[in-house]
């Protein structure tokens, strides 16, 4: 965005969740939004006005859950090569994935971990040159012998989770904890036990807060999610089968949910294409969409995250797919935009971003057509 600019937008979805506005003048001074007000099309006759009268302006997008060290390929051999890659090769993958996000109008991403902490290392080495705001967890944490070794590590012998966090998370932007297993693709609503008990999780939250960090927790199922919420974790990632009582707790405590529906939907589409049974996966997908409907009714703060880097979840373009799933769950376009902008920015602590409003940083994008064309126009985004 130019340091100073005058824009005439045909449509504005400002990130607040409120209905879109038409024919809006946006003035930018010194990199910040100075004015947002209705305007007559005659303003286009004035010199220096950027004509976006046939476009929709909105805040730059935020993908609140990604894994930058991997691509979304479904080829097992390619995925294994990426897991085994050295730092230089992984850094090239991370840079490529960040560019894919940028080209889709995504201005900030929240990385959910890799087992070697290479995304965090990449940020520390090259952060000044990045065109996309990046927050990284480094390597996440999981209990010994439990799911999570692809993106996390276990505390050392005779070391508590809290002690491990204090020792090895000082340079992270947030802490990632794996607190349950994956969803079963053959048994509907099968739950795995929690990886840590309530005392361990409370101590982990306290340790993170001592480092001025928040915890994002991978959690599926009722009991793991209940423990994570009672311990004071900042966000629930995935949250399949967590149930209505946990959603109500989240609404009351203003905990953010990142539902990451895209990978499950991609798996469903893959099974359809290959003629394999889809019943369990389809029921799981529908259950998650129903939970999202319930979350909307209860007032849960929901942020959009794609889990990009998972099989079938490509960086950048998966935001369009996730957005469509939000619409399928009953979110209005403006509400889905809020989930993909303001709520993600809040989760990352980007207090000056996520809305097109006076005093906010001028991180905005434009796409062709009206808001009703979203999200299919994300592939023709203009980063202003």
N, C-alpha and C positions, 0 to 999 in steps of 0.2 A: 504494500500500500504506500503511495506517495506520502511524504511527510505532511503535505497540505493538499486538500482536494475538495471539490464540490461535486456531489453525485445526485443525479435525479433517477430514482428507482421506480420502476413500474409497480413493483410489489416488494414488501418488506416482511420477512418472518424474523422477528427480532430476538428469538431465543427464550423469551419469557414464558412461552406456552399460550399466550393470548392470541386471538384471531389476527390473521395477517392484515396488513394495511396496504393501501394503494396510493400511488403518486406521492412519493416521499422524497424530500430534500435532505440529504445527509452531508453535513459539513465536517471536514477533518482538519484539525490544526495541530501541528507539532506531534503527529502520530496518534492523537487521541480524537475521539468523536466529540465534537463541540456542539453539534445541533442535529436533531432529528425531528422534522416537522412536515406536515402536509404542504404540498406545493402545487401550483398550477402548471400544466405542461408548457405554458409560455416561458417558464424559467429557462427552458432549453435555448431560448434566443440570446441569453446572456453569454458572454464569452467565458470560456474556461469550465463550463459545465460538462461533466462526463455523462453521456446519454446511456442510461440503462433502462430506458422506458419499456423495453420488451423483455426485461429480465427480472428475476427474483433475487434480492439481496438477503443474505443471512450471515450469521457468525461463522467463522471457520470451524470445521468439525473437530470433534475429539473422539478418538477411539480409546475407550477406557480399559481395554483388555487385549493385549497383543503379546506375541512371542516373536521378537524380531530376528532371533538367531536361526529360525526355520522359515521355509516357504510353505505355501499351502498345498504342495504337491501330495498326491495320493500314492505315488510310486514308492514302495517300501525301500528299494535300493537307494533311491535319491535321498530319502529321509535319513537313512543310516549314514550316508556320506556326509550329510549336513551335521549330524550328531557327532561324527568322528573328526570333523574338520579342525584344522589348526586355527589360531586366532586370526591370521591375516585373511584366510578364506571366509571365516565367519564374519569378520568386519566388513568384507565386501558384500556379503549377503545382507547384513544389517543396513548398510548404506543404500543398497538397491531397494530394500523393502521400505525404508523411510521415503525414498523418492516416489515409490508407488503410492504411499499415503499422501504425500504432498500433491501429486498430480490429480488426486481425487478430492482435493479441497480439505484434507485433514491437516490441521495445523498443530495438533498435539496428540501424543500417544502415551499410554501408560503401560509399560512393559511388565509382564507378570512372571518373569524369571526364566533363567536357563541355568543348568546345573553347574556350569563353570563360571558364571557371573560375567560373561563376556560382553553382554549388552551394556552393563554398568561400566565396565572397563572402557568400552568403545566411547561411551559418553564422556568419561573423564578425560580421555585422550583427544577427542575431536569435537566436543560439545560446542565450542565457539563457532564452528563452521556449519552447524546444523540449521536447516531451514524449517525443521519441525521440532516443536518443543517435546523433549523426551524426559520422562521420569522412569527410572528403572529400579527394580528390586534387587538386582544381582541374582545370586542363587537363592531360591526359596528354601523352606524348611519342611521336612516330613519326618514322621517317626520311622525308626529303623525297622526294616522289613515290610513296610507299608508302601502303597502307591506313591509315586512322586519322583523317582530317581532321575527322570528325564529332565526335570526342570528345578530340582531341589536337592539338598543334602540333608543328612541327619546330624543331630548333635553328637559330639564325640562321646566316647564311653565315660561314664560318671559325670557327664555334663548335662545340666537341665536345658530345656529349650530357651528359657529366659537368659541363662548364662551364655548360651551360644549366640543369641541375638545381640547381647551387649558386646560380645567379643568380636563379631564378624559383620555387623550391619551398620557400622558407623558411617560409611560413605554412601549408603543407599538412600534413595528418595522415599522409599516405603519398605515395609516388610511383607513378604509373601509367605503364608503358611498353608500347607496342604492338610486339610482336616478330615477328609473322607476319601473314598475311592472314586472310581469312575462309575458312570451309569451302566447298568447291564443292558446289553443289546439283545438278550435272549429271554430275560425274565423281567416282566414289567414291575416297576417301582421297587425293585430290590435295593435295600439300603445296606451300606457298609457301616461298621461301628466307627465312632470318633477315633482319631489318631492320638488325641491328647485329652486329658480330663479337664474339668473346669478350673481346678487350682493351677494346673500348668498353663492354661490359656490366659488366666488372669495375670499370672506372673509374666507371661510373654508380652501382654499388652502394657504392663507397667514398665518392662524393660524397653520396649519400643518408645514409649512416651518419654523415658529418661534420655533417649537419643533424639527427642522431638520428631518421632516418626509415627505413622499410623500403620495399622495392619490390614491388608487385604487377604481374605481367607477363602480358599477353595473349599466349598462345602456343599454337598448334596445330602438330602435326607433330613428328617426332623431333628434327631438328637444332635448330630454334629452342628447343625445350624443353631439350635437352641443354645448350646454351649458357647459357640462363637459370639452370639448376641449377648448372652449374660456376662461374658468376659469383657465386652466393650470393644470388639473389633469394628473398624470403620466401615468396611464394605463386605458384602457377601457376593462372591463370584460364582456364577452358575446357579446354585440354589434349586436344582431340580428336586422335586418331591419334598420340599421343606415344609409345606402346609400352611394353612390359614393362620394358625396361632403365631407362627414365626413372622409371617407377613405383617400381622397386627403389631407385633413387637417392633418390627423395623419401622413402621409408620410412626409409632409413638416415640421411638428413640432417634428418629431421623437418620437411620442407617441407610446407606445407599446400596441398592441391588443392581448388579450387572449380570443380566440373565444369559448372555452369550448363546442365543438360539441357533445361530448360523451353522456351526459344525454339525449339530444333530439334523438340521434340515438338509445339509449337504450329504450326510450319510444316508438319509432317507431317499434322496434323489439318486444316489449311487446304487442303492439296492433295487430301486425301480428299473434303472437302466440295465442292470445285470440280471434281472429276473429272479432275484433272491427274495425270501420272505421279508415283508415290511411291517407286519402287524405290531410288534413290540416297539419298534422305532417310531412308527406313526403315532401310537398311543402316547409314547413318551413326549414327542413333539407337541401333540395336542394338549397334554397335561401342562407342559410349560407355558404354552400360550394362554391357557386358562388361568394359571397362576399370575401371569402378567395382567390379564383382565382384572383379576382380583386386586392386584397391587395398585392398579390405576384407580379403582373404586375406593381403596383404603387410603390413598394419598401417599403411598410409598415413593420415595425419591428413587427413580430408576435412571441409570446411565447406560448409554449404548456402548457395548464392547463386542467385538467380533470374534475374539479368540483366534485372530489371524495368526497363521503359523501352524495351526492344527490341520489335520488332513481335510482338504476340501474348502478351507477358509483362506482365501488369498488375501494378501495385504492390499489395502486400498479399496478394491472393488467389493470386498465383502461388506463394506458399510452400506452399500445399496441393498444387498440381500437382507442384512439385519434390520434396516429401516423398513423394508416391506413386511418383515415379520412383526414389527411393532404395529404397523397398520393392520395386519391380520388379527392382532390381539386387541384391536379396538381403540388404539391411540389415534387421535386426530393428527393431521400432518404437523400442526404447530406443536403438539405435545411430543411427537417423535423428534422434531427438531430440537426441542428443549433437552430431551434425553441425550441427543447427539452433540450438544453444544454446552449449554450452561451447567447441566448436572455433571457432565464429565469434567468441565473446567473447575467446578467446586471441589470435586473429588481429588483433583490434582493440586488444589490450592492456588489455582490461577485466578486470583480474585478480580483481576482487571479484564478478564476475557470471558467469552461465552454469551455476550449480549451485544446487540447493536443499540446502544443507549448513550446518552450524554455522560462523558467522563470515562468511558471504557476505552481500552486500547483498540485501535482500528484494525483488528484482525477480522476481516470480512471477505466473503466470497460472493460471486454472482453466478447464476445458472440461467440458461434460456427458459423463456416461458413463465407461466404462473405457478404458484404453489401446488396446484393440482397436478402438475407434471412431475413433482418430486416423488420418489428419488431417482427416477430414470434419467434425469438431466445431470446427475453427479458426474457422468462421464464426459461432460462438456463444461466443466467448472472453470471459472476465471478467478484466479487468486488476485484480488485487487491490491 
